[in-house]
Amino acid sequence: MNEIALSNNLAQIELEINHHKQIAGQSIWEIGRRLNHVKEHDLAHGEFRGWHERLGLDKDFAYKSMKIAKELPNVETLRHLGTTALHLIATLPDEEKAEQLDRIEQGDSPTVRELQELRK
């Protein structure tokens, strides 16, 4: 198997990690968007879960990504966050959600622990 060699340049590795984090956040939102579309338009009642499981998407990830796509804007500033943080923000009451989105827009990213405390 031919593995691609990684750089020994720390700045390059940081750049690559940030790039992949952005892709991951964008992908979560896009997957949720597509799952919402299929659930709302394409399958008969009761077929959705079997369909997404055949794709290799477990129930928790599928429903979290769907909630994220419905509740959060698809903006650059959210793309570095993972599924857990995005889902926590998406499930906050509207006022708290708006505060966290403003905070992120200002460049301050909440931790998962902080978001969990807000939900309590």
Secondary structure, DSSP 8 states (H G I E B T S, - for coil): -------S-HHHHHHHHHHHHHHHHHHHHHHHHHHHHHHHHTS-TT-HHHHHHHTT--HHHHHHHHHHHHHS---GGGTTS-HHHHHHHHTS-HHHHHHHHHHHHTT----HHHHHHHH-
